[in-house]
Amino acid sequence: MITSAIIPRPLARLPWRLIFLVAGIALFGLIVLYSAAGGSLQPWAMKQGIIFLFFLGVAVAMSWVKESTIKAVVFPLYAIILVMLIGVELLGFVGKGAQRWLDIGPIRIQPSEFMKPAIVLALARFYELVPVGEIRKWRAIWPALALLGVPALLILVQPDLGTCIMVVLCGVTVMFLAGLPMWIFLAPAGAIAIAAPIAYSMLHGYQRKRIDVFLDPESDPLGAGYHIAQSKIAIGSGGIWGKGFLHGSQSHLDYLPEGHTDFVFATMAEEWGLVGGVILILAFGAVIRWGMRVSANARTRFSQLAAAGLSAAIFFYVSINLMMVMGLAPVVGVPLPLVSFGGSAVMTVMLCIGLLMALERQQRTVSRPA
C-alpha cells in the first residue's frame, strides 16, 4: 500500500507493489510480442495490451469483493461452468481440430479456462465445510474426487490435454493442503504408472506424437520434434546477454513456430539472453511468493486453501511452459501467462490475482483495529 495522502484511501489500500510487478511482466511481454512481429504493434502487442488493461481493471474491481460473497457464489459458479463444459460437447465451436469454445451471442468463450480458478475455490469451500476430524474419511474424499474428475474428463475429451493437466494439478494441490491421506495421491500415481501403456494408447495421435518426441526429440527433427529443436536453438543462441532487441534470428526468420504464443519464452531468451530469462522468472516467483504469503496469513480455512491453490495455478502455468520450451516436458499447449499472446491465459491469471487481492484485502480489513 501507499499513503492515502497521495491518492484516495480506497486506491491507497490496493497492493500496488503486486500491481506494478504484474504490469511490469505484462509490459515486458508486450515488448517481446512487438519484437516477434518484426517491430510492429500489430497484430499481437496492441491487442494484448488492451486485453491486459481490461482484465487488470477486472482484477482491481474484484479486490473489493468480500470473502463471504466469494464463498456464497463458489458452488453456483462451478455448476454454471460445468454446464458450459457440457454445452461445449453438444454445441461447441470446432477449431484447429479441437472443440473447446462456446458461442454465446457475439462472444466466443473457452469454459475450461474458467474451471482453473473455479476448481480451486470449489474444493477450498468444500474442505472448509468438512469437519477437521473427518478430513481423512471416505466421505470427505469422494465428493472432492467427483468435483475434480468430472470437469477434468470433459476437458480431456475436447481434447485439451494442457488445460486438463492444469485443472487436475490445481485441484490436487488444494486436496493435498487440506490434509488428505497420502495414499490418495500415491495410489493413483502408481496406477497411472502401471496403466501407462493403456493410457498412452487412449491418447489422440498428436498427443502420442508429443510424448514420443519428448522421449526422443531427434526421432522427428523436421516434423513433430521441430518445435522443440528450434526452441532449444533459440534459447541457446541467446547466450548470457542475448542478441539484442529486434535481433532474434530464429523468430524473425520464422524458424521458431508459435514464437508469439507457446514458445514466446524462446523468442524472449534469444534477444534478452539468460539475464532476461532469469529476471522474468524471478518476477513470476515474486508474484507467486506474494500469493503464498496471503495463504500463510489467512484467518480462515477457505482463504488459506484458496490462496495457495490460486498461487499454485500461476506456478503451474509458468513451470509447465518453461519445461515445455526447454524440452523437459511434452508440448501440451500451456502458454506463458502475461507474455504469450492470447486472452485466455491473461484472463485466467488476472482472475486469480483479483481473487488473491480480495482475500488479502479481507485480511487487512479484519486485522484493522476498530
Sequence and secondary structure as in RCSB ss.txt:
>XXXX:A:sequence
MITSAIIPRPLARLPWRLIFLVAGIALFGLIVLYSAAGGSLQPWAMKQGIIFLFFLGVAVAMSWVKESTIKAVVF
PLYAIILVMLIGVELLGFVGKGAQRWLDIGPIRIQPSEFMKPAIVLALARFYELVPVGEIRKWRAIWPALALLGV
PALLILVQPDLGTCIMVVLCGVTVMFLAGLPMWIFLAPAGAIAIAAPIAYSMLHGYQRKRIDVFLDPESDPLGAG
YHIAQSKIAIGSGGIWGKGFLHGSQSHLDYLPEGHTDFVFATMAEEWGLVGGVILILAFGAVIRWGMRVSANART
RFSQLAAAGLSAAIFFYVSINLMMVMGLAPVVGVPLPLVSFGGSAVMTVMLCIGLLMALERQQRTVSRPA
>XXXX:A:secstr
   TTTS HHHHTS HHHHHHHHHHHHHHHHHHHHHTTS STTTHHHHHHHHHHHHHHHHHHTTS HHHHHHHHH
HHHHHHHHHHHHHHHH EEETTEEEEEEETTEEE HHHHHHHHHHHHHHHHHHHS GGGTTSGGGTHHHHHHHHH
HHHHHHTTT HHHHHHHHHHHHHHHHHHT  THHHHHHHHHHHHTHHHHHHHS HHHHHHHHHHH GGGSTTTTT
HHHHHHHHHHHHTTTT S TT  HHHHTT STTTTTTTHHHHHHHHHHHHHHHHHHHHHHHHHHHHHHHHHT SS
HHHHHHHHHHHHHHHHHHHHHHHHHTTSS       TTTSS HHHHHHHHHHHHHHHHHHHHHHHHHS  
